[in-house]
């Protein structure tokens, strides 16, 4: 869905006669710049390796937010105690027992209610497993995004449209604005001001 509706145009400095394709293309450019499919709340799944000795992980898409009637953004979490990677020393209690019974590599469900998380930073703090071993890999399904598109995103969208309309190579084709063409000029359309507005929504670990 476009981040600006026709009723928003006057409030964000766009002429009322602005056609929808300008805004649609600007919305797609915002998603591409933020390296995510949408800024609205949608579901993601990530597989994360944990630092040795740490029980924390950081998710890529922010802010974490529940979808619909859900009370938590964490949909499901699985973790496993894998074999130590090169340079790691497995000196945790029961590590040798775990390897003897082939526990490393087995995925197990983690109660989402036992996981602490920060919606703003996406940091998760995981519990230890039943043998007192730390997980070193987790798969997290969660929801993240904006329940309401705010003024920062709407202003960024309007600014991209204005930048595009003032770019001669784009302005020459007023019948239809092609998203690929907008992407080609992204370095000039997503200026420093737009980048500042969108900075909180850029995927953390991707790209």
C-alpha positions as CSV (number, residue, x, y, z in Angstrom):
1,X,0.0,0.0,0.0
2,X,1.3,3.5,-0.9
3,X,2.5,5.5,2.1
4,X,0.6,8.6,0.9
5,X,-3.1,8.7,0.1
6,X,-4.7,11.5,-2.1
7,X,-6.1,13.1,1.0
8,X,-2.6,13.5,2.4
9,X,-1.1,15.3,-0.6
10,X,-1.9,18.9,0.4
11,X,-0.6,18.3,4.0
12,X,2.8,17.1,2.6
13,X,3.3,19.7,-0.1
14,X,2.1,17.7,-3.1
15,X,-0.3,19.1,-5.7
16,X,-3.8,17.5,-5.5
17,X,-3.4,16.5,-9.1
18,X,-0.4,14.2,-8.4
19,X,-1.1,10.9,-10.0
20,X,-0.9,7.7,-7.9
21,X,2.0,6.2,-9.9
22,X,4.4,8.8,-8.5
23,X,3.5,7.9,-5.0
24,X,3.5,4.1,-5.7
25,X,7.0,4.4,-7.2
26,X,8.3,6.5,-4.3
27,X,6.8,3.9,-1.9
28,X,8.7,1.1,-3.7
29,X,11.9,3.1,-3.6
30,X,11.5,3.6,0.2
31,X,11.1,-0.2,0.6
32,X,14.1,-0.9,-1.5
33,X,16.2,1.6,0.4
34,X,15.1,0.2,3.8
35,X,15.9,-3.4,2.4
36,X,12.5,-4.7,3.4
37,X,9.3,-5.6,1.6
38,X,7.1,-3.2,3.5
39,X,7.1,-0.8,6.5
40,X,3.7,-1.9,7.6
41,X,3.6,-4.8,10.1
42,X,4.3,-8.1,8.4
43,X,5.9,-11.4,9.5
44,X,9.6,-12.3,9.1
45,X,11.6,-15.4,9.8
46,X,15.3,-15.2,10.6
47,X,18.0,-17.8,11.4
48,X,20.6,-16.3,13.7
49,X,24.0,-17.5,15.0
50,X,24.7,-16.4,18.6
51,X,28.1,-15.2,19.8
52,X,29.9,-17.8,21.9
53,X,29.1,-17.3,25.5
54,X,26.2,-14.9,24.8
55,X,22.5,-15.5,25.0
56,X,21.5,-12.5,23.0
57,X,20.6,-12.0,19.3
58,X,19.5,-9.0,17.3
59,X,16.7,-9.1,14.8
60,X,17.0,-7.2,11.5
61,X,13.6,-5.6,11.1
62,X,12.3,-2.9,13.4
63,X,10.4,-1.9,15.3
64,X,9.1,-5.2,16.7
65,X,5.3,-5.0,16.9
66,X,2.5,-7.5,17.3
67,X,0.2,-8.1,14.4
68,X,-3.6,-7.9,14.7
69,X,-4.9,-9.2,18.0
70,X,-1.5,-10.8,19.0
71,X,0.0,-9.6,22.3
72,X,3.6,-10.2,21.4
73,X,5.7,-9.8,18.2
74,X,7.4,-13.2,18.8
75,X,5.4,-15.8,16.9
76,X,7.7,-18.8,17.4
77,X,11.3,-19.5,18.4
78,X,13.5,-22.6,18.0
79,X,17.0,-23.0,19.3
80,X,19.7,-25.6,19.2
81,X,23.0,-26.2,20.9
82,X,25.3,-27.0,17.9
83,X,28.8,-28.3,17.8
84,X,31.3,-25.6,18.7
85,X,32.7,-23.6,15.8
86,X,36.4,-23.3,15.1
87,X,38.1,-21.4,17.9
88,X,35.3,-22.0,20.4
89,X,35.8,-24.1,23.5
90,X,32.8,-25.9,24.8
91,X,33.4,-25.8,28.6
92,X,29.8,-25.4,29.7
93,X,28.4,-27.9,32.2
94,X,27.1,-31.1,30.5
95,X,28.7,-30.2,27.1
96,X,30.4,-33.5,26.8
97,X,27.2,-35.4,27.9
98,X,25.2,-33.4,25.3
99,X,27.6,-34.5,22.6
100,X,27.6,-38.1,23.8
101,X,23.9,-38.3,23.4
102,X,23.9,-36.5,20.1
103,X,22.0,-33.5,21.5
104,X,24.0,-31.0,19.4
105,X,22.1,-30.1,16.3
106,X,18.6,-30.9,17.6
107,X,16.2,-28.0,17.3
108,X,13.8,-27.4,20.2
109,X,11.0,-25.0,20.7
110,X,11.6,-22.1,23.1
111,X,8.7,-20.5,24.9
112,X,8.3,-17.0,23.5
113,X,7.2,-15.8,26.9
114,X,10.6,-16.7,28.4
115,X,12.4,-14.5,25.9
116,X,13.1,-10.9,26.8
117,X,13.1,-8.5,23.9
118,X,13.5,-4.8,23.2
119,X,11.0,-3.6,20.5
120,X,13.1,-0.6,19.6
121,X,16.5,-2.4,19.1
122,X,15.3,-5.9,18.3
123,X,17.6,-7.4,20.8
124,X,16.5,-10.8,22.2
125,X,17.8,-12.4,25.5
126,X,17.3,-16.1,25.4
127,X,17.0,-18.6,28.3
128,X,19.4,-21.5,28.7
129,X,18.3,-24.9,27.7
130,X,17.3,-27.7,30.0
131,X,21.0,-28.9,30.4
132,X,22.2,-25.5,31.3
133,X,23.8,-25.1,27.8
134,X,23.6,-21.9,25.8
135,X,21.9,-22.0,22.4
136,X,24.3,-21.0,19.6
137,X,21.7,-20.8,16.9
138,X,18.1,-19.8,16.8
139,X,15.3,-19.5,14.2
140,X,12.9,-16.7,15.1
141,X,9.5,-15.9,13.4
142,X,8.3,-12.5,14.4
143,X,6.3,-9.5,13.3
144,X,7.7,-6.0,12.8
145,X,6.7,-2.7,11.2
146,X,4.6,0.3,11.8
147,X,1.0,0.0,12.9
148,X,0.4,3.5,11.6
149,X,2.6,5.1,8.9
150,X,4.0,8.2,10.6
151,X,4.8,11.7,9.5
152,X,8.5,10.9,8.9
153,X,7.7,8.2,6.3
154,X,5.0,10.2,4.7
155,X,7.2,13.3,4.5
156,X,10.0,11.1,3.0
157,X,7.6,9.7,0.4
158,X,6.5,13.2,-0.6
159,X,10.1,14.5,-0.8
160,X,11.0,11.6,-3.1
161,X,8.1,12.5,-5.3
162,X,9.2,16.2,-5.4
163,X,12.8,15.1,-6.1
164,X,11.6,12.9,-8.9
165,X,9.4,15.5,-10.5
166,X,12.3,17.9,-10.5
167,X,14.6,15.4,-12.3
168,X,14.3,16.1,-16.0
169,X,14.9,12.5,-17.2
170,X,12.0,11.4,-15.0
171,X,9.8,14.4,-15.6
172,X,9.9,13.8,-19.3
173,X,7.8,10.7,-18.8
174,X,4.6,11.9,-17.1
175,X,2.2,9.2,-18.5
176,X,3.7,6.5,-16.2
177,X,6.5,6.5,-13.7
178,X,8.5,3.3,-13.9
179,X,9.8,1.9,-10.6
180,X,13.0,0.6,-12.3
181,X,13.6,4.1,-13.6
182,X,13.1,5.6,-10.1
183,X,15.6,3.0,-8.8
184,X,18.1,4.1,-11.4
185,X,18.0,7.7,-10.0
186,X,17.8,6.6,-6.3
187,X,21.1,8.2,-5.3
188,X,19.7,11.6,-6.1
189,X,16.0,11.0,-5.2
190,X,16.8,9.6,-1.7
191,X,18.7,12.7,-0.6
192,X,20.3,13.2,2.9
193,X,17.1,14.6,4.3
194,X,15.1,11.5,3.2
195,X,17.8,9.2,4.5
196,X,17.6,10.8,7.9
197,X,13.8,10.3,8.0
198,X,14.1,6.6,7.0
199,X,17.2,5.7,9.1
200,X,15.2,4.0,11.9
201,X,13.6,1.6,9.5
202,X,16.6,0.2,7.6
203,X,17.1,-3.5,8.1
204,X,20.0,-3.9,10.6
205,X,21.9,-6.9,9.4
206,X,21.1,-7.2,5.6
207,X,22.8,-5.8,2.6
